[in-house]
Amino acid sequence: MNRTPRPLTLTAFLLTSALGCETIAVQMAPARAPATAPDVAHQAEQALMTPLLAGDYAALPQALEQLTALAVAHPRNARVHLMLGMAHLWALAERGRVEQPPATVTNHAVLSRHYLESARALDGSDARIPGWSGSAGLVISSLLEDEKLKRQSYFMIKNGARSWPEFNKFTLSYTMSRLTHDDERFTSDVVEPMFETMDLCFGVPLDVDKPDWAAATRAVEAFVKRQDSVSPRQRVCRNSAVVPRNLEGYFMHFGDVLTKAGRPNDARNALALARLAPHHAQWAFKDALEERISRAEERVKELQAAKKGEGMMVTSTMACVGCHQR
């Protein structure tokens, strides 16, 4: 039987119209346009990098206050929001420095992701941000038991690794190194990215199962001695003014990964590469490196027994300063 459709009631018509107006209004809203101010960006960089390069975690609250004030005054400055997001990420990552971290320390994860996402919206050209933001998102997803956010954050890091692999493959490995050694993703997301970056950064393709450490040593030595400039993508592989201990931190993590994988001999070889970095003798964490080398076999058991990544560099009080402290 054919029935003539009933006309919309006035209430239904008004509701439909309102929903349509809302959709159109939201879609037509102008995007946030970045507002650059080099002097303000410099202030933000100094606010974060001064305590970070000094390894002064106690100065972080003051830095957060200064950066937040800058963000309030300059709500569309991508650099300010990036520095603030990273400051919150540092506060979260090295919370073990506090004897009894309060429950509110988890707020740093939320604020870090908030400001990093704001920075990403304002400056989509910075391919490092997805790795950092995705890492913060994974922490939040764990706190909220939010599987959708967990997957979104994971794939954000994976996508970042495709856009700038020299940087974000390390970020992927570092973040995911909290996984247990027998997790099905440990090899693909933690171990293999480190071998891939050895080729991308130092030009030495290593067999994942039987690496040629003598070849790796020669490649790293040559890379360190190079006086010419490297490619823009490879600049993240070198020690720099902003990351003065990049090489040391990279190989510290590489050693942790191979130790957790149950490969103490390979771990010692990877850790030893940190000694090739310029001015390694002055590194604040060289004793931690030597302890890892001398206790490689014992640490296999410790790291494999850990449930939340305990003992790894990423969960330690040198999670950030291991690379950034002068």
C-alpha positions in Angstrom: 0.0 0.0 0.0 1.4 3.4 -1.0 1.2 6.1 1.7 1.8 9.8 1.2 4.7 10.9 3.4 3.6 13.0 6.2 4.9 16.6 6.2 7.5 17.4 8.9 6.1 18.8 12.1 7.2 22.2 13.0 9.3 20.8 15.8 11.0 18.3 13.6 11.6 21.0 10.9 13.1 23.4 13.4 15.3 20.6 14.8 16.5 19.6 11.4 17.2 23.2 10.4 19.1 23.8 13.7 21.3 20.7 13.1 21.9 21.8 9.5 22.9 25.3 10.7 25.2 23.9 13.3 27.0 21.6 10.8 27.4 24.5 8.3 28.5 26.9 10.9 31.2 24.6 12.2 32.4 23.7 8.7 32.6 27.3 7.7 34.6 28.4 10.8 38.0 29.8 9.8 41.0 27.6 10.7 43.4 28.9 13.3 46.1 30.9 11.4 49.6 30.8 12.9 50.9 34.0 14.3 54.7 34.1 14.2 56.9 36.2 16.4 60.6 35.3 16.4 61.3 37.0 19.7 58.5 35.2 21.5 59.6 31.9 20.0 63.1 32.5 21.2 61.8 33.3 24.7 59.9 30.0 24.7 63.0 28.0 23.5 65.1 29.6 26.2 62.5 28.8 28.9 62.6 25.1 28.1 66.2 24.6 26.9 68.0 26.4 29.8 66.8 23.9 32.5 66.8 20.9 30.1 70.4 21.4 29.0 71.4 21.8 32.6 69.4 18.7 33.6 67.7 20.9 36.2 64.3 19.2 36.7 63.7 21.3 39.8 63.5 24.4 37.6 60.8 22.8 35.5 57.8 24.3 37.4 59.1 27.8 36.8 59.7 27.0 33.1 56.1 25.7 32.8 54.8 28.9 34.4 56.7 31.1 32.0 55.8 29.0 29.0 52.1 28.9 30.0 52.1 32.7 30.3 53.6 32.9 26.8 51.0 30.5 25.4 48.1 32.6 27.0 49.6 35.8 25.5 50.3 34.2 22.1 47.7 31.5 21.5 48.6 31.0 17.9 52.4 30.7 18.1 53.3 27.2 17.1 56.8 27.4 18.6 55.5 28.4 22.0 53.0 25.6 22.1 55.6 23.1 21.0 58.0 24.1 23.8 55.2 24.0 26.3 54.1 20.6 25.2 57.6 19.2 25.4 58.1 20.7 28.9 55.0 18.8 30.1 56.3 15.7 28.4 59.6 16.1 30.3 57.8 16.6 33.6 55.9 13.3 32.9 58.8 11.3 31.6 61.1 11.9 34.5 58.5 11.9 37.3 60.6 9.3 39.1 62.8 12.2 40.3 60.0 13.0 42.7 60.1 10.7 45.7 56.3 10.2 45.8 54.8 11.6 42.5 51.3 12.9 43.1 48.4 11.6 41.1 48.2 15.0 39.4 51.5 14.2 37.6 49.4 12.4 35.0 47.9 15.8 34.0 51.2 16.5 32.3 50.3 13.8 29.7 47.0 15.5 28.9 48.5 19.0 28.7 51.5 17.7 26.7 49.2 16.2 24.0 47.0 19.3 24.1 49.8 21.7 23.3 51.6 19.4 20.9 48.4 19.0 18.9 48.0 22.7 18.9 51.5 23.1 17.6 50.9 20.5 14.9 47.7 22.3 13.8 49.6 25.6 13.5 52.7 24.1 11.9 52.0 20.9 9.9 55.6 21.0 8.5 57.2 19.7 11.7 57.2 16.0 11.2 58.6 15.3 14.7 55.4 16.4 16.4 53.3 13.3 15.6 55.8 11.0 17.3 55.8 13.1 20.5 52.0 13.7 20.5 51.3 10.0 19.8 53.6 9.1 22.7 51.6 11.3 25.0 48.4 9.9 23.6 49.4 6.4 24.5 49.9 7.4 28.1 46.5 9.0 28.2 44.8 6.0 26.5 46.3 3.8 29.3 45.1 6.1 32.0 41.6 6.2 30.5 41.5 2.6 29.2 40.6 4.1 25.9 41.3 1.5 23.1 40.3 3.9 20.3 42.7 6.6 21.5 45.4 3.9 21.9 45.1 2.8 18.3 44.9 6.4 17.0 48.1 7.3 19.0 49.9 4.2 17.9 49.2 4.8 14.2 50.1 8.5 14.6 53.6 7.5 15.6 53.8 4.9 12.9 52.8 7.5 10.3 55.4 9.8 11.7 58.0 7.2 11.2 57.1 7.1 7.5 57.3 10.8 7.1 60.7 11.3 8.9 62.1 7.9 9.6 65.6 9.1 10.7 63.8 10.7 13.7 60.5 9.0 14.3 61.7 5.4 14.0 63.8 6.1 17.1 60.7 7.7 18.7 58.7 4.6 17.9 61.2 2.3 19.3 61.8 4.5 22.4 58.1 4.8 23.2 57.2 1.2 22.5 60.2 -0.2 24.5 57.8 -0.4 27.5 56.3 -3.4 25.9 57.2 -6.8 27.4 59.9 -8.7 25.6 57.5 -11.4 24.5 54.9 -9.0 23.0 54.3 -9.8 19.3 55.2 -6.2 18.4 58.5 -6.0 20.3 60.6 -7.1 17.4 58.8 -5.0 14.7 58.2 -1.8 16.7 61.2 -1.8 19.1 64.1 -3.8 17.8 63.9 -3.5 14.0 63.5 0.4 13.9 66.9 0.7 15.7 68.6 -1.4 13.0 66.8 0.6 10.3 68.0 3.9 11.7 71.6 2.6 11.8 71.3 2.4 8.0 69.4 5.7 7.6 71.8 7.7 9.9 75.2 6.0 9.5 74.9 4.2 6.2 75.5 0.8 7.6 72.8 -1.9 6.8 73.1 -4.4 9.6 71.5 -7.9 9.7 69.0 -7.8 12.5 69.9 -11.3 13.7 73.6 -11.3 13.0 74.8 -7.7 13.0 78.4 -6.8 11.9 79.5 -4.6 14.9 82.9 -4.0 13.4 81.2 -2.5 10.3 78.9 -0.5 12.6 81.9 0.8 14.6 83.7 2.0 11.4 80.5 3.7 10.1 79.9 5.6 13.4 83.5 6.6 13.6 83.4 8.0 10.0 80.1 9.8 10.7 81.5 11.4 13.9 84.6 12.6 12.1 82.8 14.1 9.1 83.3 17.9 8.9 80.9 18.5 6.1 77.2 19.1 6.7 74.8 16.2 6.6 71.5 16.1 4.9 68.6 17.9 6.7 67.0 14.6 7.5 70.2 13.3 9.0 70.8 16.3 11.2 68.8 14.5 14.0 71.5 11.8 14.0 74.2 14.1 15.3 75.1 15.7 18.5 74.0 19.3 18.4 73.6 22.4 20.5 70.1 21.4 21.4 70.7 17.7 21.7 74.4 17.6 22.8 74.3 13.9 23.8 72.2 12.5 21.0 74.6 9.8 20.1 75.1 8.6 23.6 71.4 8.5 24.3 70.7 6.7 21.1 73.2 3.9 21.8 72.1 3.7 25.4 68.6 2.9 24.3 69.8 0.5 21.5 71.7 -1.4 24.2 68.6 -1.5 26.4 66.5 -2.9 23.6 68.9 -5.7 22.7 69.3 -6.5 26.4 65.6 -6.8 26.8 65.5 -9.0 23.7 67.8 -11.4 25.4 70.9 -10.6 23.4 73.5 -9.4 25.9 76.5 -9.7 23.6 74.9 -7.6 20.9 73.8 -5.2 23.6 77.3 -4.7 24.8 78.4 -3.9 21.3 75.7 -1.4 20.7 76.3 0.3 24.1 80.0 0.5 23.3 79.3 2.6 20.3 78.3 5.5 22.6 82.0 5.8 23.6 82.7 7.0 20.0 80.7 10.2 20.6 82.7 13.4 20.9 83.5 14.4 24.5 81.9 11.2 25.8 84.2 11.3 28.9 82.2 14.3 30.1 78.8 12.7 29.7 76.9 12.8 33.0 75.5 9.3 32.5 78.7 7.5 31.3 78.7 5.4 34.6 75.2 4.2 33.8 76.4 3.1 30.4 79.3 1.2 31.9 77.1 -0.5 34.4 74.8 -1.6 31.6 77.8 -3.1 29.7 79.2 -4.9 32.8 75.8 -6.3 33.9 74.3 -7.2 30.5 73.5 -10.8 31.4 71.9 -9.9 34.7 69.9 -7.1 33.2 68.4 -9.5 30.6 66.5 -11.2 33.5 65.6 -7.9 35.1 64.2 -6.2 32.0 62.3 -9.3 30.9 60.7 -9.6 34.3 59.5 -6.0 34.2 55.8 -5.4 33.5 55.8 -1.7 32.7 59.2 -1.1 31.1 61.1 -0.7 34.4 64.8 -0.5 33.9 64.7 0.8 30.4 66.0 4.3 29.6 62.6 5.5 28.6 61.2 5.0 32.1 64.3 6.3 33.9 65.2 9.6 35.4 67.4 10.2 32.3 64.6 9.7 29.8 65.0 13.2 28.4 68.3 14.5 29.9 70.2 11.4 28.8 70.3 13.1 25.4 69.8 16.8 26.3 72.0 17.4 29.3 75.3 18.9 28.5 
